[in-house]
Amino acid sequence: MTTVYVPGDAAAVSVGADGVAAAFAAIPDVTVVRNGSRGMLWLEPLVEVVTDDGRVGYGNVVPEEAAAVLAGDLSEDRCLGVVDQHPWLTSQLRVSFARVGIVDPTSSDEYAAHGGWAGLRRALTLAPDEVILEVTESGLRGRGGAGFPAGIKWKTVRDTPADQKFVTCNADEGDSGTFADRMLLEGDPFTLIEGMAIAGYAVGATEGYVYLRSEYPHAVVALQRAIDASYAAGFLGNDVAGSGVRFDLHIRVGAGAYICGEESSMLESLEGKRGEVRAKPPIPAISGLFGRPTLVNNLLTLGAVPMILADGGAAYAALGVGRSRGTQIFQLAGNIARGGIVELPFGVTLGELVDDYGGGTRSGRPVRAVQVGGPLGAYVPPEQFTLPMDYEAFAEAGAMLGHGGLVVFDDTVDMARMARFAMEFCSVESCGKCTPCRIGSTRGVETIDRIIAGQDVSANLVLLQDLCDTMTQGSLCAMGGLTPNPVLSALRHWPGDFTASASASEGAVR
């Protein structure tokens, strides 16, 4: 009997992985396991065949090649050798993604065989305050973009008295160029479940909710199967791992509004209301879901917790640089030769990610800009590729790390139009609750249009700067407050793109 791994990840499915899996399953004496993607998305569907030497990989397989793969008859350039030994993977340090692509994401037993549940078992031997201390000592910060110290949030929820507390996972992954949440849910959902169970025990919460978007149907299915398996194995429910601790976990699917990635809008949606930003204070840790103390963490934040508890906070804190501890899951997207997932300690440079791991642009043309941190992140020019991926370093450069997504553009991109896109995105996705965001973004699109058209360019550039200042200082949340980031970065690094139309118009008149 030959075992073959074919990813069931949405990225692989989108390029025909289901058909490839069916082709292998139709061959006698072949067992097909649907794993998560290894993150080498340019090679999907990536098929792995179990051999005495290890799992040998074949890239970009189509159904008609199933027999040739088993016979080892594909051309040499299609064979990756033993996948675990591939340089692109061995040069990474996979902590949160240690099991993704390796295990069957629906099997609790297989999860346990690869180190799963160790963090939860250890946590249950500690007092809740000791668990929070481990998280604090690890230096873990919110991976959703804000970078807020996780331990402070956990302690606040723990110390706030209430008859009911909640743990919520913000898995509303709406940033352009980000897909790490989806890949972890589809490739190793038990890691999130374990992290949320640890969090529930630590802060005194008995109910947990994962907020997902409807655009991720494969992730919803994978997570629900893992939740059902966790209940069956005794890691969720009234007696978690035989400890007498109760923790129940539920999925809630949102409609895909970008604003629901903001924590208070997410809570409004969870309560069945329109997703709108709440004024703060009070903060969710004190008064969150249904007015109760609520821990709100990003999926990747919670996904790091099992390893922190299993190995100790000090081991996690030993990774990274400065105040950015541990690893980050970087997502390479856009015009890039080798798109995918790269997990490394904080401190790797932007240039190393784009050039060494990403292989430069897919078009083969020079890189002109990289947007880091989603649609609200700044555009970074190649002159700043020596920037280390670190919260403080990026902030000092007028940029932000965000969720770790990188979108690459080659030298054909018009940065004035990318600035306009940022404003337009905000105008479409704004919840509309505050004037600076709702009206400012609309006026911003109009102002950039006038600049591009060459109308009173100097005056409109001044107006645009003033508008950005108002949005930054007056918006209720990061939706309006950060939208100026990409606009101002485009103006700062590529001013000629904004005046090109005006110059052309003046030349025509002359």
KASULUR-V881207 format. One record per backbone hydrogen bond with DSSP energy under -0.5 kcal/mol. CO is the residue of the C=O (numbers start at 1). NH is the residue of the N-H. Records with the same first field share a line. If there is no record, write none. Layout:
CO: NH / NH
This chain:
2: 31
3: 50
4: 6 / 33
5: 48
9: 13
10: 14
12: 15 / 17
13: 16
16: 20
17: 21
18: 22
19: 23
20: 24
21: 25
22: 26
24: 27
27: 30
29: 2
30: 32
31: 4 / 33
33: 6 / 35
34: 105
35: 8 / 9
39: 41 / 341
40: 43
41: 44
43: 60
45: 47 / 61
46: 7
47: 58
48: 5 / 50
49: 56
51: 54
54: 51 / 56
55: 83
56: 49
57: 80 / 81
58: 47
62: 65
63: 66
65: 69
66: 70
67: 71
68: 72 / 73 / 74
69: 72
75: 78 / 79
76: 79
78: 59 / 80
81: 57
82: 85
83: 86
86: 89 / 90
87: 91
89: 92
93: 95
95: 98
99: 102 / 103
103: 36 / 105
104: 107
106: 108
107: 111
108: 112
109: 113
110: 114
111: 114 / 116
112: 115
115: 118
117: 121
118: 122
119: 123
120: 124
122: 125 / 126
123: 126
127: 130 / 131
128: 132
129: 133
130: 134
131: 135
132: 136
133: 137
134: 138
135: 139 / 140
136: 139
139: 325
140: 150 / 151
142: 145 / 147
145: 402
148: 142
149: 153
150: 154
151: 155
152: 156
153: 157
154: 158
155: 159
156: 160
157: 160
159: 161
165: 206 / 207
166: 295
167: 209
168: 170 / 297
169: 171 / 211
170: 299
171: 173 / 213
172: 174
175: 178
179: 183
180: 184
181: 185
182: 186
183: 187
184: 188
185: 189
188: 191 / 192
189: 192 / 193
190: 194
191: 195
192: 196
193: 197
194: 198
195: 199
196: 200
197: 201
198: 202
199: 203
200: 204 / 205
206: 248
207: 167
208: 250
209: 169 / 211
210: 212 / 252
211: 171
212: 254
213: 216
216: 220
217: 221
218: 222
219: 223
220: 224
221: 225
222: 226
223: 227
224: 228
225: 229
226: 230
227: 231
228: 232
229: 233
230: 234 / 235 / 236
231: 234
234: 241
237: 247
239: 242
240: 243
245: 240
247: 237
248: 208
250: 210
252: 212 / 254
254: 214
257: 260
258: 261
259: 262
262: 266
263: 267
264: 268
265: 269
266: 270
267: 271
268: 273
269: 272
274: 276
283: 286 / 287
284: 294
288: 291
289: 292
292: 288
293: 166
294: 296
295: 168 / 297
297: 170
298: 302
299: 303
300: 304
301: 304 / 305
302: 305 / 306
304: 308
305: 309
306: 310
307: 311
308: 312
312: 315 / 316
313: 317
314: 318
316: 319 / 326
319: 326
321: 324
323: 325
324: 321
326: 346
328: 330 / 344
330: 332 / 342
331: 333 / 406
332: 340
333: 408
334: 336
339: 41 / 42
340: 332
342: 330 / 344
343: 93
344: 328
345: 348
348: 389
349: 353
350: 354
351: 355 / 356
352: 356 / 357
353: 358
354: 360
355: 359
358: 338
360: 337
366: 411
369: 409
370: 372 / 380
371: 407
374: 377
378: 372 / 380
380: 370
381: 384
382: 385
384: 387
385: 351
387: 350
388: 390
389: 347
390: 394
391: 395
392: 396
393: 397
394: 399
395: 398
401: 404
404: 331
405: 373
406: 333 / 408
407: 371
408: 335
409: 368 / 369
410: 413
413: 415
414: 418
415: 419
416: 420
417: 421
418: 422
419: 423
420: 424
421: 425
422: 426
423: 427
424: 428
425: 429
426: 430
434: 438
435: 439 / 440
437: 441
438: 442
439: 443
440: 444
441: 445
442: 446
443: 447
444: 448
445: 449
446: 450
447: 451
448: 452
449: 453
450: 455
451: 454
454: 456
456: 460
457: 461
458: 462
459: 463
460: 464
461: 465
462: 466
463: 467
464: 468
465: 469
466: 470
467: 471
468: 472
469: 473
470: 474
471: 475
477: 481
478: 482
479: 483
480: 484
482: 485 / 486
483: 487
484: 488
485: 489
486: 490
487: 491
488: 492
489: 493
490: 494
494: 497 / 498
495: 498 / 499
496: 500
499: 503
500: 504
501: 505
502: 506
503: 507
504: 508
505: 509
506: 510
